Amino acid sequence: MIKPEIEPTLGPEPTELVIEDITVGEGDEATPGGNVEVHYLGVTFEGEEFDASWNRGESIEFPLNGLIRGWQEGIPGMKVGGRRKLICPPMWAYGPAGGGHRLSGQTLVFVIDLLAVR
């Protein structure tokens, strides 16, 4: 797989989590609270990249419970080998503006490649 590109999202920002499968995987399925290994790219709703595992040259593994709500609810059901786009309004990301995180108050867009489930 290669690093995805995310075009700026058109239209109004959503108020609910948006889940869009780009590629449906055929491997094991991620489950709520499980551990996942992923590559990901994160951009603001306007298309400005703020983080990407691709830039570090290695995937990352973590338990879903420790992540933002959009990932906790948006990754389960994905299958290994899949690529999914998540659009996470503030309540599914880092909360309202002034919440203490540099991305608080922003709608964030992620493209996630599911490499493994544990």
C-alpha positions as a LaTeX table, in Angstrom:
\begin{tabular}{lrrr}
\hline
Residue & $x$ (\AA) & $y$ (\AA) & $z$ (\AA) \\
\hline
Met1 & 0.00 & 0.00 & 0.00 \\
Ile2 & 1.07 & 3.56 & $-0.57$ \\
Lys3 & 0.32 & 6.71 & 1.40 \\
Pro4 & $-3.14$ & 7.96 & 0.48 \\
Glu5 & $-3.95$ & 11.48 & $-0.61$ \\
Ile6 & $-6.97$ & 13.25 & 0.82 \\
Glu7 & $-8.60$ & 16.02 & $-1.16$ \\
Pro8 & $-10.20$ & 18.88 & 0.79 \\
Thr9 & $-13.75$ & 17.90 & 1.70 \\
Leu10 & $-16.46$ & 19.90 & $-0.04$ \\
Gly11 & $-19.67$ & 21.07 & 1.51 \\
Pro12 & $-20.60$ & 21.70 & 5.12 \\
Glu13 & $-18.81$ & 19.89 & 7.94 \\
Pro14 & $-20.81$ & 16.88 & 9.16 \\
Thr15 & $-22.20$ & 16.81 & 12.68 \\
Glu16 & $-22.03$ & 13.01 & 12.97 \\
Leu17 & $-19.23$ & 10.51 & 12.32 \\
Val18 & $-18.92$ & 9.66 & 8.61 \\
Ile19 & $-17.52$ & 6.21 & 7.69 \\
Glu20 & $-16.60$ & 5.47 & 4.08 \\
Asp21 & $-14.88$ & 2.29 & 2.92 \\
Ile22 & $-12.38$ & 3.02 & 0.15 \\
Thr23 & $-11.22$ & $-0.60$ & $-0.06$ \\
Val24 & $-12.97$ & $-3.46$ & 1.74 \\
Gly25 & $-10.47$ & $-5.89$ & 3.25 \\
Glu26 & $-10.80$ & $-9.65$ & 3.27 \\
Gly27 & $-8.90$ & $-10.51$ & 6.45 \\
Asp28 & $-9.82$ & $-10.65$ & 10.12 \\
Glu29 & $-12.29$ & $-8.08$ & 11.41 \\
Ala30 & $-11.47$ & $-5.38$ & 13.96 \\
Thr31 & $-13.63$ & $-5.60$ & 17.07 \\
Pro32 & $-14.59$ & $-2.92$ & 19.61 \\
Gly33 & $-11.84$ & $-2.56$ & 22.21 \\
Gly34 & $-9.45$ & $-4.83$ & 20.28 \\
Asn35 & $-5.85$ & $-4.09$ & 19.33 \\
Val36 & $-5.16$ & $-2.94$ & 15.78 \\
Glu37 & $-2.11$ & $-2.27$ & 13.65 \\
Val38 & $-2.66$ & 0.54 & 11.16 \\
His39 & $-1.11$ & 3.03 & 8.82 \\
Tyr40 & $-3.00$ & 6.32 & 8.82 \\
Leu41 & $-3.10$ & 9.82 & 7.44 \\
Gly42 & $-4.89$ & 12.64 & 9.24 \\
Val43 & $-5.87$ & 15.99 & 7.74 \\
Thr44 & $-8.09$ & 18.85 & 8.82 \\
Phe45 & $-11.45$ & 19.22 & 7.09 \\
Glu46 & $-9.78$ & 21.84 & 4.86 \\
Gly47 & $-7.17$ & 19.28 & 3.77 \\
Glu48 & $-4.09$ & 20.30 & 5.82 \\
Glu49 & $-2.09$ & 17.27 & 6.96 \\
Phe50 & $-1.41$ & 17.15 & 10.71 \\
Asp51 & $-0.19$ & 13.58 & 11.24 \\
Ala52 & 0.67 & 10.44 & 9.29 \\
Ser53 & 2.29 & 7.17 & 10.31 \\
Trp54 & 3.52 & 7.03 & 6.70 \\
Asn55 & 5.87 & 9.95 & 7.40 \\
Arg56 & 7.55 & 7.97 & 10.19 \\
Gly57 & 8.03 & 4.98 & 7.91 \\
Glu58 & 6.30 & 2.53 & 10.23 \\
Ser59 & 2.82 & 1.43 & 11.19 \\
Ile60 & 1.47 & 1.80 & 14.71 \\
Glu61 & $-0.32$ & $-0.67$ & 16.97 \\
Phe62 & $-2.65$ & 0.27 & 19.82 \\
Pro63 & $-5.81$ & $-0.71$ & 21.70 \\
Leu64 & $-8.93$ & 0.95 & 20.30 \\
Asn65 & $-10.19$ & 1.99 & 23.77 \\
Gly66 & $-7.35$ & 4.51 & 24.12 \\
Leu67 & $-8.22$ & 6.43 & 20.95 \\
Ile68 & $-10.55$ & 9.23 & 19.94 \\
Arg69 & $-14.23$ & 8.30 & 19.79 \\
Gly70 & $-14.26$ & 8.42 & 15.97 \\
Trp71 & $-11.64$ & 5.67 & 15.81 \\
Gln72 & $-13.30$ & 3.64 & 18.59 \\
Glu73 & $-16.56$ & 3.64 & 16.64 \\
Gly74 & $-15.21$ & 3.89 & 13.09 \\
Ile75 & $-12.63$ & 1.08 & 12.97 \\
Pro76 & $-14.62$ & $-1.91$ & 14.34 \\
Gly77 & $-16.11$ & $-3.87$ & 11.46 \\
Met78 & $-13.15$ & $-3.06$ & 9.21 \\
Lys79 & $-11.28$ & $-6.06$ & 7.85 \\
Val80 & $-7.52$ & $-6.48$ & 7.48 \\
Gly81 & $-6.43$ & $-5.23$ & 4.07 \\
Gly82 & $-9.10$ & $-2.54$ & 4.07 \\
Arg83 & $-8.76$ & 1.22 & 3.72 \\
Arg84 & $-11.39$ & 3.40 & 5.38 \\
Lys85 & $-12.01$ & 7.13 & 5.51 \\
Leu86 & $-13.38$ & 8.60 & 8.73 \\
Ile87 & $-14.66$ & 12.17 & 9.01 \\
Cys88 & $-14.71$ & 12.99 & 12.72 \\
Pro89 & $-16.53$ & 16.14 & 13.90 \\
Pro90 & $-15.09$ & 17.64 & 17.12 \\
Met91 & $-17.22$ & 15.46 & 19.42 \\
Trp92 & $-15.74$ & 12.38 & 17.72 \\
Ala93 & $-12.20$ & 13.81 & 17.73 \\
Tyr94 & $-10.63$ & 16.10 & 20.35 \\
Gly95 & $-13.74$ & 17.85 & 21.65 \\
Pro96 & $-14.90$ & 21.47 & 21.41 \\
Ala97 & $-12.64$ & 24.45 & 20.83 \\
Gly98 & $-10.69$ & 25.33 & 23.96 \\
Gly99 & $-10.47$ & 21.68 & 25.01 \\
Gly100 & $-6.72$ & 21.81 & 25.52 \\
His101 & $-5.62$ & 19.81 & 22.45 \\
Arg102 & $-4.20$ & 21.67 & 19.44 \\
Leu103 & $-6.90$ & 20.04 & 17.28 \\
Ser104 & $-9.82$ & 20.74 & 19.65 \\
Gly105 & $-12.82$ & 22.20 & 17.86 \\
Gln106 & $-11.78$ & 20.86 & 14.45 \\
Thr107 & $-13.41$ & 18.32 & 12.17 \\
Leu108 & $-10.71$ & 15.81 & 11.23 \\
Val109 & $-10.45$ & 13.43 & 8.28 \\
Phe110 & $-8.48$ & 10.18 & 8.52 \\
Val111 & $-7.65$ & 7.49 & 6.00 \\
Ile112 & $-6.80$ & 4.30 & 7.86 \\
Asp113 & $-5.26$ & 1.11 & 6.44 \\
Leu114 & $-5.93$ & $-1.87$ & 8.69 \\
Leu115 & $-2.83$ & $-4.10$ & 8.65 \\
Ala116 & $-3.56$ & $-6.53$ & 11.49 \\
Val117 & $-5.86$ & $-7.23$ & 14.44 \\
Arg118 & $-4.65$ & $-8.85$ & 17.65 \\
\hline
\end{tabular}
